[in-house]
Amino acid sequence: MIWKSRRFLVAHLAMVVTGCSQAPAIDVMGSQFPAWLVCIVLGAVLTGCTHWLFIRRKLHLIFPFLTYPCLAAAYTFAIWLIFF
């Protein structure tokens, strides 16, 4: 019984301690922007660049309505993982 209560205490302590850090924010001319907002904007810009590359290479997509949102999400998550 003591083993279960220790495990329970350690699990709850780990969850409580993870919320102690501040949210990542980026300072832009004295104003704090959340990091996820910057990642979304950069993901959209990279998706636009990819679209331009596809047009330039004359690559026609079968499902562009699925491809571009997935590319935007992939770029956004990759930027978040790399920088934050």
Backbone torsions as a table, in degrees:
resi	resn	phi	psi	omega
1	MET	NA	-37.3	179.1
2	ILE	-65.0	-36.6	-179.7
3	TRP	-60.7	-42.0	-179.2
4	LYS	-68.1	-39.0	-179.0
5	SER	-69.6	-34.5	176.6
6	ARG	-66.4	-44.0	179.0
7	ARG	-62.8	-40.5	177.6
8	PHE	-62.9	-44.1	-179.9
9	LEU	-65.1	-43.2	179.7
10	VAL	-64.5	-41.5	-179.8
11	ALA	-64.1	-43.9	-179.7
12	HIS	-71.4	-35.0	177.3
13	LEU	-65.3	-39.5	178.7
14	ALA	-64.5	-38.3	178.5
15	MET	-68.4	-36.7	-178.8
16	VAL	-72.2	-38.9	-176.0
17	VAL	-71.6	-28.2	-177.8
18	THR	-67.5	-21.0	-179.5
19	GLY	-88.6	12.1	-175.5
20	CYS	-83.8	-15.7	-177.8
21	SER	-88.3	159.3	178.2
22	GLN	-78.8	156.5	176.9
23	ALA	-69.5	141.0	179.4
24	PRO	-65.8	129.0	179.4
25	ALA	-136.5	152.2	-178.7
26	ILE	-116.5	131.1	-178.9
27	ASP	-86.8	116.8	178.0
28	VAL	-122.1	105.2	-179.5
29	MET	51.6	44.1	175.8
30	GLY	87.0	-4.7	-179.9
31	SER	-108.6	135.4	-178.0
32	GLN	-90.0	121.2	175.8
33	PHE	-110.4	139.9	177.4
34	PRO	-66.0	145.4	-175.7
35	ALA	-65.3	-32.5	-179.8
36	TRP	-64.7	-31.5	178.6
37	LEU	-67.5	-41.3	177.2
38	VAL	-64.6	-40.2	178.9
39	CYS	-63.8	-39.4	178.8
40	ILE	-65.5	-43.1	179.6
41	VAL	-63.5	-45.3	178.7
42	LEU	-64.7	-36.8	176.2
43	GLY	-63.3	-39.8	177.9
44	ALA	-67.4	-40.2	178.3
45	VAL	-64.5	-44.2	178.3
46	LEU	-65.0	-35.1	176.3
47	THR	-66.4	-39.2	175.4
48	GLY	-62.3	-41.0	177.1
49	CYS	-64.6	-39.2	177.7
50	THR	-65.3	-41.0	177.1
51	HIS	-60.7	-43.5	177.9
52	TRP	-61.1	-41.7	177.4
53	LEU	-62.9	-41.7	178.6
54	PHE	-62.4	-41.8	178.9
55	ILE	-66.6	-43.0	-179.2
56	ARG	-62.0	-38.1	179.6
57	ARG	-85.9	0.2	-178.8
58	LYS	57.1	43.8	178.2
59	LEU	-95.4	119.2	-179.1
60	HIS	-100.1	126.2	-178.8
61	LEU	-92.0	145.0	178.5
62	ILE	-76.5	-43.9	-179.0
63	PHE	-122.7	75.4	-178.7
64	PRO	-68.2	-26.3	179.2
65	PHE	-70.7	-16.6	173.2
66	LEU	-99.1	-33.6	-174.0
67	THR	-67.5	-48.6	-173.5
68	TYR	-69.9	-41.3	174.2
69	PRO	-63.7	-35.6	177.6
70	CYS	-68.2	-38.3	175.8
71	LEU	-64.2	-42.9	178.8
72	ALA	-61.0	-43.4	178.7
73	ALA	-65.4	-42.5	-179.9
74	ALA	-63.6	-43.7	177.9
75	TYR	-63.9	-42.7	-179.6
76	THR	-61.5	-47.2	-179.1
77	PHE	-67.1	-37.4	179.0
78	ALA	-65.2	-42.5	178.0
79	ILE	-62.7	-41.7	179.0
80	TRP	-61.5	-45.2	-178.1
81	LEU	-67.9	-36.0	-177.7
82	ILE	-73.7	-44.8	-171.4
83	PHE	-99.0	-20.6	-176.9
84	PHE	-126.6	NA	NA
